[in-house]
Structures are given as C-alpha cells and as structure tokens.
C-alpha cells in the first residue's frame, strides 16, 4: 500500500459541507484559517504523496503541489453563478515539457459527497484535436485494446467525452473508429468511496486509478508530446 498520507482530518468534510451551505465571503473569511489548516495543507500533502507514486509509473507528470492544486476562488466574471468559492478541492498533473500543447494528464477532486478521478485529454485546442483524431484514425485498434482492458472497464467503464453528431471534416464517415474520432474530449472518469477520505486508503485508491489510466494517456500524448529528459522540476 502507498504510504505518506494518513487521510484528511474529519474537519475537512465538515468545512466543505459548511461552505456549500454558506457560500459567501462573510462566512468564509473568518474561517479561512480553518480552510488552510484542514483542507489546503492536507491537500498539498496528498498531492506530494501522489507525486511519490507517479514517480514510479509516470514520472513526467510529477507536479509541484502548489501548481497542481486549484485555487478555492471561483472565476465569476462570465458566469451567472456569482458564488465566490468552489465547494470542492481539486488538483491536476500535466506532462512536463509539453510546451502548452494541452497534452493529456491526471485529475482528481474531492467534494463533500463525491471523489472523482479522471485522466485523458479534455477540451483541447482545434489543432490538438486534429492531431488526436488523425492518430486514432491510423491506430484505432490499439485504442480499442486499451479501452477493453478488464481493469480499466471495471474502474471507469466507457471512454468519456462530448462528440460531434457526424464525421469531422476530412474524415471518412464510414471509418470503423468514427465513434472515437467524433469525440471532442477523450478521458476516463471514475469515483472513489468518500468513506476513504479520512483514511490512508484514499491515496491508494487515487494512485490505483492513475496507474490504470497510463496506457490511455500515453496513447493520446504520443502525437503531441515531445520527448524530453525527465528531471525534478522543483
């Protein structure tokens, strides 16, 4: 079993439940020290422990915890929802040396009623999308094999992602992998029992899902990622 993270304190979920009921600055600001103590700092520790696991099977995705963890503050500029805070904590791990190409990576978030773990390519730029579609058109049998793996299907089910209603421009409407080519995102998405959030099992469960996602992420990144030496980034 992976070691290095004992689980979140019980106060973490209590804080997220309270924030969900009282998502306003007047409630959060006097309790920011509780957020820092019971949510933010343990989250940084969890990401650090996950980095130790990623170093074993996906070292190019090791990410500085301060860069991996998302801010609690929502960007409300273009949203009709003006609540100022997210009611979950999240982190993502992107491939180093991708030069902003939007390559595939790992993600998880923890809310008071859900732990989600995902990995793949989400909302890529049009040029990246075209590279992935072209790659799939030429090697779809390999992708089918990855997605058909028993453990992968048990943990995540089918491949997720929004899709077009017809073949994208330049692709054969009769292509045998049209269902995969039509997608606009390509990712696996699973969950972890929230009962694990205060136990060492949380680290193991997330790390297990990250490891199972590696073949898909490596496949999607193949036409995108430049090969660079792996080195400690922080």
Protein Blocks (a to p, Z undefined) as FASTA:
>chain_A
ZZhiebjafklmmmmmmmmmmgcfklmmmmmmmmmmmmmmmmmmmmmmmmmmmmmmomml
gccfklmpccfbdcfklgcblcfbdcbdcdddddehklonopacddddddfkbccddedd
ehiafklmmmmmmmmmmmmmmmmmmmmpmklmmmnopaeddddfbdcehiafkbcklmmm
mpmbdcddddddfklmmpmklmmmmmmmmmmmmmmmmmmmmmmmccdddddfZZ
